Every structure is written in C-alpha cells, then in structure tokens.
Amino acid sequence: MSDFATIDTPEAVTTAENAAVPTSVLGAPDLMVSSAEVFGIRTDMKVPAYSVRTEHVPDIDPSYKFDEDTTRAILAGFAFNRRVMVQGFHGTGKSSHIEQIAARLNWPCVRINLDSHVSRIDLIGKDAIVLKDGKQVTEFREGLLPWCLQHPCALIFDEYDAGRPDVMFVIQRVLEAEGHLTLLDQNRVIRPNPAFRLFATANTVGLGDTTGLYHGTQQINQGQMDRWNIVATLNYLPLEQEVGIVTSKLKIPAEDKDATTLVERMVALANLTRSGFMAGDISTVMSPRAVIAWAENNRIFNDMAFSFRLTFLNKCDEAERGIVAEYYQRCFNASPLA
C-alpha cells in the first residue's frame, strides 16, 4: 500500500494506486471470519471483515508471525470498537501487527506518525486557495482525521507518546466510542462511521521515558490514557518465537538447519544486549528489526562479523563496544573486531 500522496477533496483521499477500488464505496463489514482460522490463535472470537480489498487496505505479508495476546487485543478493537493502544520496545512490530491484521480483514488502514511537526491543522484541516471556474477561491480542506472518521477505516497513531499537547487534545474527543468531532471553522459536527476504528502505538505507557532510550517522548494526560479501553504490551519475544519470525521473514526453510542455527545465535546475542541493558551495562539494545537487518546485510556481504559491525556495533557508545564484542564472542566464538 502506498502512502497518501494528495488530498483532492474533502471526500477523497487518493493514493498512487489510482486503479484500486476506492474506500468510499464500502459500507458495513459483510463477512464474519474465525480468528482461529485466519490468525492461528486459540480463541473462538468471530471478527467482522470485508470481502472487497480497497485502495487503503495494507498488503499482506505472508511471512508475518502473530503474537497471540497482542492479536486478541487488536481483534477486540476491530470486533467491538474498542480503542486499543499497543505499547512496547522499538522494533517489536507494533504498527505492523495492527496493519497485518487489517490486511487479513480487508479493513482500510491509515497510519499517522505523531512526530513533533504534526500540528492541529494537519489533523483537522485548513483553508486553502483553489481554482474554481478559473477563479481563485478559499475553501476548507479536511485533514486526515475527519476523513478517517467518516469512512470505514482503522486509524493508527504511531509514536503516540511523542505527540504535541495541542494535538493530543484534538484526539482526546474522538477516543470515546461515539466521539464526535466538532469542526469550529465549519460549524459542523462529524459523527464517526460505524466501522471507524482507532489504534495507537507507543514506546512508553504514557508515564514518560524512564529508560533513556526514547528521547522526545513525554507524559500523556492521564484523563486521555483512561479513554484507551485496551492497552496491550508487545515486548521482545522468547527466543524460539523470535527465531521463527526472523527465519520466516528471510524465507529460510525449516530443513536448512545450518541457517536456522545461525539465526538462533544471532537472536541469542540480541538477548544478551537486552539483558546487558537491563543490568545497566550498555545503553543500546538490539531489536528484532535489527536482527533481521543484520541477517539481510550478511546475505549482501557474506561476512557475519562485518555485517554485525555495520548493523549494530557502530551504533553503540565507544566505551561499550568492548562489552558488545564480548557478547558476540560468546555466541560466535570469534571477535567482531578482527
């Protein structure tokens, strides 16, 4: 799925895939699917879904592995219109988890990264000068928040704990299940589409950064946190599950024991960096995303130590590289600095 390119009219958000079915044609979900069959988790939950894929439905990643607890929480958001926040360390696939569930439900999905440059008018909309009948006129152009509210769409706020306070208060009103959005400039109240769903991802849980890993995050108003019906935690997985994710992502067949053993060593090293961080020995942790990048770089360079230096070691503080090199020595019986 392509990112949004332009906003043409208040009722049309376009992508580069101009031939795709527009999201505006959708009504209510027309299917009920089994969570156990579609996502391979142990639950009897039935979830609404669409039979038609529209332009804003994410592409399916067939290699994606679902975490059971997180999947159940997100599915409850889709099935029962609950507001779901997924919290956890970086690189664990929080946003991808929501997107891949939406992809399998054929549910249109939009992601907005709440960096410090996203302002209130970016979300709500603003007056713009347009040409009509050869004349310049001022016209209000709706932002993504009103557009998503009026369509059957799953809206994901990424980096929720990095949003500006004025932006967060705009979001607070729509966090209610029947939350209406008032456009003051238009003297208009927008009622959410019955199939509108709201999700967020965050590295912290609204209490600020206590680790030093996530500069730029801030405490979230607890009145707003209270409006999130479900808060799921997706942190680093057990070794076996993480190995399964990496091998699946790299399309390593189960019968390739040598490659699987190599991935197990890589994940074991990543776990050592996480333990070292928790013990205060190092200030950088290796995420599952970094493990996958390391494996991909190794395919390019065919040199495990060199790929490790390029992927992770060079990101570490110089005073801590000796400790990280020791972790590598334990897992690979060689020095990454040789």
Order of alpha helices (4+ residues) and beta strands (2+ residues): beta-beta-beta-alpha-beta-alpha-beta-alpha-beta-alpha-beta-beta-alpha-beta-alpha-beta-beta-beta-alpha-beta-alpha-alpha-alpha-alpha-alpha
